[in-house]
Structure formats: C-alpha cells, structure tokens
Amino acid sequence: MPRQSISFSKPNDEWLKAQIDKEEYSSKSELVNDLIRQARKQQAQVDWIRLKLEKSEQSGFTNDTKEQILNQSKSMLHG
C-alpha cells in the first residue's frame, strides 16, 4: 500500500485522535481509509441519483395523477 504524508488542521487532528481513543479505529490510517471509502460510496450514490434524474428529465412530463404514477410504480415493482 502506498504511503502518504498528509497534514491535518488542529480540530481535525483532535477529532481523529478522539476516534482512536474511543477505540473506534486502531489508527489514523484506518480511519482515513474508511472515510475515503464512505465518500466514494456516497459519490457513487449521488452519481446514480443524478443519472436517474437526468434520464427522468429527458423523458418529459406527464399528465398522470399522483395516484396513477404510484399505481404504475407499484405494478412495475410487483411485475
């Protein structure tokens, strides 16, 4: 695994140390890697939602009522 040298602001460093003191993580490296994994997962979710929104916007508008849309969604889920 590549080694990196990074600097933290005082509040961030104190927060990192507190997480380790609480034994949430065994090291700053483990914590930082977990935070990066979480950020990557969150970005993937944001990208998925953005793609769905863009696709929906491109499909145009509907005159269906809320109830009709809900029924269509339920029927698609239940096959």
Secondary structure by P-SEA (a helix, b strand, c coil): cbbbbbbbcaaaaaaaaaaaaacccccaaaaaaaaaaaaaaaaaaaaaaaaaaaaaaaaccccccaaaaaaaaaaaaac
